[in-house]
Amino acid sequence: MADLEQWLLNHCTQKPLLNFRHIDDIFMIWTYGDYSLIEFYQDFNGFHPNINLTLEQSTQQVNFLDTTVKLQHEHLSTTLYRKAFILNIQQN
């Protein structure tokens, strides 16, 4: 995945302002607008038939790993993010 990501970043004309990857999770800051982000996303997904990324985008906040990253007054801040815990108990 790292090789693919590096190849794509080396060959694209518009690059993310910031890009972090942890195993199969990618966090990036994109400054070129929605249309070019969708184009970049489609190029990445179309590069290999076994790769299918999910795009989650927001101009205010996103969850990445165990953090929520927020943009407030042109600064990034982070808080702890925890997925909702759902307990499913089956009664006989």
QUIMO-V738915 format. One record per backbone hydrogen bond with DSSP energy under -0.5 kcal/mol. CO is the residue of the C=O (numbers start at 1). NH is the residue of the N-H. Records with the same first field share a line. If there is no record, write none. Layout:
CO: NH / NH
This chain:
1: 5
2: 6
3: 7
4: 8
5: 9
6: 10
7: 11
8: 11 / 12
13: 15
18: 29
20: 27
22: 24 / 25
25: 22
27: 20
28: 30
29: 17 / 18
33: 37
34: 38
35: 39
36: 40
37: 41
38: 42
39: 43
40: 44
41: 45
42: 46
43: 47
44: 47
48: 51
50: 52
54: 56
60: 71
62: 69
64: 67
66: 81
67: 64 / 69
68: 70 / 79
69: 62
70: 72 / 77
72: 75
75: 72
77: 70
79: 68
84: 86
85: 87
86: 88
87: 89
88: 90
89: 91
